[in-house]
């Protein structure tokens, strides 16, 4: 029973992370108070997803890295390539603006470095995710080295200094303004979860831990709001807000993990299973749905209808992509096991 509840918690966090990322892109076209602040929090769903990935991989005993990379690549790239092919066909027929550079970038999952298209703008994140996967063997080996507390503290301090320096002085990085400093923080969050994610979860998912994290998050949130009011648009604010959103994400993870352990969440397991099953495909297709709706329907419909329609159409599209690509994934995984 505990294992099942734990699975529900992980699934719930993954679903919310994906919806946060999607909400970020939907809300860009809506007007409401503190829009930029809310969108930045929604955008931090990337950190939530990376934390869960790092947590799960950090608990695995991986003995065959070739097989691990192949399975991860198949799970990520098959639906991705399928969707991109459809998107390129649609855009080629409608706008006729496909370039060889874009085809090659998406073929090798390098769109986050070499440019993205409007309908596939959110997919820059897959390049960052690939980087996290590539460094995972090094993290795995480092985790199994016995280091003193002082050595660990020094390594963490060095990483933070490098991250802060890059955040302040470097303006380039992945697409959509995700600078080297931001990417290092995201990768660091993935690594943190890889090393001690399970310990963090077990230590704070209780009444005392939740209250403590909530109070700390409120304090940090207030500081970020004040910084947003007085120094928004500066590099100092960017750094403060990034670390602030990491704290908020830790709170979100804590609350969702606790909710996932309740009877209510377990009773909703069928819905959670379905949404978790299509969450990745939902992420893939929502940009195309939003772009089509924005260009052709938003001027005629209410914002609420736009949001609802985007979610419904994205779920339908994600379901289609999932069930069309899942047999291919299963077949390829079967061949990998037989090798």
C-alpha positions in Angstrom: 0.0 0.0 0.0 2.8 2.4 0.9 4.5 1.8 -2.5 1.2 2.5 -4.3 0.7 5.7 -2.4 4.2 6.7 -3.2 3.6 6.1 -6.9 0.5 8.3 -6.7 2.5 11.1 -5.1 5.2 11.0 -7.9 2.5 10.8 -10.6 0.7 13.8 -9.1 3.8 15.9 -8.9 4.7 15.1 -12.5 1.2 16.0 -13.7 1.2 19.3 -11.8 4.7 20.1 -13.1 3.5 19.6 -16.7 0.4 21.7 -16.1 2.5 24.4 -14.6 4.6 24.5 -17.7 1.5 24.6 -19.9 -0.1 27.3 -17.8 3.0 29.4 -18.2 2.4 29.5 -22.0 -1.3 29.9 -21.8 -1.3 32.7 -19.4 1.1 34.7 -21.6 -1.9 35.8 -23.6 -4.1 36.7 -20.6 -4.2 39.9 -18.6 -4.5 39.8 -14.8 -2.7 41.4 -11.7 0.9 40.3 -11.1 0.9 38.4 -14.4 4.7 38.3 -14.7 5.1 37.0 -11.1 2.5 34.2 -11.6 4.0 33.2 -15.0 7.5 33.0 -13.5 6.2 30.6 -10.8 4.4 28.5 -13.4 7.5 28.4 -15.5 9.4 26.9 -12.5 7.4 23.7 -13.2 10.5 22.8 -15.1 12.4 22.6 -11.8 9.6 20.4 -10.3 9.9 18.0 -13.2 13.7 17.9 -13.0 13.5 17.2 -9.2 11.2 14.2 -9.7 13.4 12.9 -12.5 16.5 13.2 -10.3 14.8 11.7 -7.4 13.7 8.6 -9.3 17.1 8.1 -11.1 19.0 8.6 -7.9 17.2 5.6 -6.3 17.9 3.2 -9.2 20.7 0.7 -9.4 21.8 1.2 -13.0 24.2 -1.5 -14.2 23.8 -1.1 -18.0 24.2 2.5 -19.1 23.8 1.7 -22.8 20.4 0.1 -22.1 19.4 3.0 -19.8 20.2 5.7 -22.4 18.5 3.7 -25.1 15.3 3.4 -23.1 15.3 7.0 -22.0 16.0 8.1 -25.6 13.2 5.9 -27.0 10.7 7.2 -24.4 11.5 10.8 -25.0 12.4 10.9 -28.7 9.8 8.7 -30.4 6.8 10.8 -29.4 8.9 13.9 -29.9 9.9 13.0 -33.5 6.4 11.9 -34.2 4.9 15.2 -33.1 7.6 17.3 -34.8 7.0 15.5 -38.1 3.3 16.3 -37.9 4.1 19.9 -36.9 6.6 20.3 -39.8 4.0 18.9 -42.3 1.4 21.3 -41.1 3.7 24.3 -41.0 5.2 23.4 -44.4 1.8 23.3 -46.0 0.4 26.4 -44.3 3.5 28.7 -44.0 6.1 27.0 -46.1 9.0 28.2 -43.9 10.8 25.0 -42.9 14.6 25.1 -43.1 17.3 22.3 -43.1 18.9 23.8 -40.0 15.6 23.4 -38.1 15.1 19.9 -39.3 18.6 18.9 -38.2 18.2 20.7 -34.8 15.0 18.8 -34.0 16.4 15.5 -35.3 19.2 15.6 -32.8 17.1 17.3 -30.0 19.3 20.5 -30.2 16.4 22.9 -30.8 17.2 24.5 -27.4 20.5 25.6 -28.7 19.9 26.3 -32.4 16.5 27.8 -32.5 12.9 26.9 -32.0 9.7 27.4 -34.0 6.6 29.2 -32.7 4.5 26.1 -32.5 7.2 24.1 -30.8 8.7 26.9 -28.6 8.2 24.9 -25.3 10.4 22.0 -26.6 13.6 23.9 -25.8 13.4 22.1 -22.4 14.0 18.7 -24.0 17.6 19.8 -24.8 18.1 20.7 -21.2 16.6 17.4 -20.1 19.1 15.6 -22.5 22.0 17.4 -20.8 20.7 16.2 -17.4 20.6 12.6 -18.8 24.1 12.9 -20.2 25.6 13.9 -16.8 23.7 11.2 -14.9 26.4 8.6 -15.1 28.9 11.1 -13.6 26.4 11.8 -10.8 25.9 8.1 -10.2 29.6 7.5 -9.8 30.0 10.6 -7.6 27.1 9.5 -5.3 29.0 6.2 -4.6 32.2 7.9 -3.6 32.6 8.4 0.1 33.2 12.1 0.7 33.6 14.0 3.9 31.0 16.6 5.0 33.7 19.3 4.5 34.4 18.1 0.9 30.7 18.0 0.1 30.3 21.5 1.5 33.2 22.8 -0.5 31.8 21.3 -3.8 28.4 22.8 -3.2 29.9 26.2 -2.4 32.0 26.1 -5.6 29.0 25.2 -7.7 26.9 28.0 -6.2 29.7 30.5 -6.8 30.0 29.4 -10.4 26.2 29.5 -10.9 26.0 33.0 -9.4 28.9 34.3 -11.4 27.4 32.9 -14.7 24.0 34.3 -13.7 25.4 37.8 -13.3 27.9 38.0 -16.2 26.6 35.6 -18.9 23.6 36.5 -21.0 23.6 33.6 -23.5 22.3 30.1 -23.0 19.3 28.0 -24.2 16.3 29.5 -26.1 13.6 31.7 -24.5 16.1 33.6 -22.3 17.2 30.6 -20.3 20.8 31.7 -19.6 23.7 29.6 -18.6 23.2 30.7 -15.0 19.5 29.6 -15.1 20.4 26.3 -16.7 23.1 25.6 -14.1 20.6 26.2 -11.3 18.1 23.8 -13.0 20.8 21.2 -13.5 21.9 21.7 -9.8 18.3 21.1 -8.7 18.3 17.9 -10.7 21.6 16.8 -9.1 20.3 17.8 -5.6 17.3 15.5 -6.1 19.6 12.8 -7.5 21.8 12.8 -4.4 19.4 13.5 -1.5 15.9 13.8 -3.0 14.5 10.9 -1.0 16.0 12.2 2.2 14.6 15.6 1.6 11.1 14.2 1.0 11.2 11.8 4.0 12.3 14.6 6.4 9.8 17.2 5.5 6.6 15.3 4.5 5.2 15.4 8.0 3.2 18.0 9.9 6.2 19.8 11.4 8.1 19.7 8.1 5.2 21.0 6.1 4.6 23.9 8.5 8.3 24.8 8.6 8.6 24.7 4.8 5.3 26.7 4.4 6.5 29.5 6.8 9.9 29.6 5.1 8.2 29.7 1.6 5.9 32.6 2.7 8.9 34.6 3.9 10.9 34.0 0.8 7.8 34.7 -1.4 7.3 38.1 0.3 11.0 38.9 -0.3 10.7 38.0 -4.0 7.5 40.1 -4.3 9.4 43.1 -2.7 12.3 42.5 -5.1 9.9 42.4 -8.0 8.5 45.7 -7.0 11.7 47.6 -6.5 14.5 45.9 -8.6 12.5 44.1 -11.3 14.5 44.0 -14.6 17.9 43.8 -12.9 20.2 40.8 -12.8 20.1 40.8 -9.0 16.3 40.4 -9.2 16.7 37.5 -11.6 19.0 35.7 -9.3 16.8 36.3 -6.2 13.7 35.2 -8.1 15.3 32.0 -9.4 16.3 30.9 -6.0 13.0 32.0 -4.6 11.2 29.9 -7.1 13.3 26.9 -6.1 12.0 27.4 -2.6 8.4 27.6 -3.9 9.0 24.5 -5.9 10.2 22.6 -2.9 7.0 23.6 -1.1 4.9 22.5 -4.1 6.7 19.2 -4.1 6.2 18.7 -0.4 2.4 19.5 -0.5 1.7 17.4 -3.5 3.7 14.5 -2.1 1.7 14.7 1.1 -1.6 14.9 -0.9 -0.6 11.9 -2.9 -0.4 9.8 0.3 -4.0 10.6 1.2 -7.0 8.4 0.5 -8.6 11.0 -1.7 -5.6 10.9 -4.1 -5.6 7.1 -4.1 -9.3 7.1 -4.9 -8.6 9.3 -7.9 -5.8 6.9 -9.1 -7.6 6.1 -12.4 -7.7 9.8 -13.4 -4.1 10.4 -12.1 -2.9 7.3 -14.1 -4.5 8.6 -17.3 -3.1 12.1 -16.9 0.3 10.9 -16.0 0.3 8.5 -19.0 -0.2 11.3 -21.4 1.5 14.1 -19.5 4.6 14.1 -21.7 2.6 14.1 -24.9 0.4 16.8 -23.5 3.5 18.9 -23.0 4.6 18.2 -26.6 1.5 19.3 -28.3 0.1 22.1 -26.2 2.3 24.7 -28.0 0.8 23.9 -31.3 -2.7 24.0 -29.9 -2.1 27.3 -28.2 -0.6 28.8 -31.4 -3.5 27.7 -33.6 -6.1 29.0 -31.1 -4.3 32.3 -30.6 -4.0 32.9 -34.3 -7.5 31.9 -35.3 -9.9 31.7 -32.3 -8.8 33.9 -29.4 -10.2 37.1 -31.0 -13.7 35.4 -31.1 -13.8 33.6 -27.7 -13.6 34.4 -24.0 -10.3 33.8 -22.2 -11.8 31.1 -20.0 -13.1 29.3 -23.0 -9.7 29.6 -24.6 -8.0 28.0 -21.6 -10.6 25.2 -21.4 -10.5 24.6 -25.1 -6.7 24.5 -25.1 -6.6 21.9 -22.3 -9.3 19.7 -23.8 -7.7 19.8 -27.3 -4.3 19.2 -25.9 -5.6 16.1 -23.9 -7.2 14.7 -27.1 -4.0 15.3 -29.2 -1.8 13.9 -26.4 -3.9 10.8 -26.2 -3.7 10.2 -29.9 0.1 10.7 -29.9 0.5 8.4 -26.9 -1.5 5.5 -28.3 0.1 5.8 -31.8 3.7 5.8 -30.5 3.4 3.5 -27.5 3.4 0.3 -29.6 6.6 1.5 -31.2 8.2 2.2 -27.8 7.2 -1.2 -26.5 8.6 -3.0 -29.6 11.9 -1.1 -29.4 12.2 -1.7 -25.6 11.6 -5.4 -26.2 14.4 -5.6 -28.7 16.7 -3.8 -26.3 16.0 -6.5 -23.6 16.6 -9.3 -26.1 20.1 -8.0 -26.9 
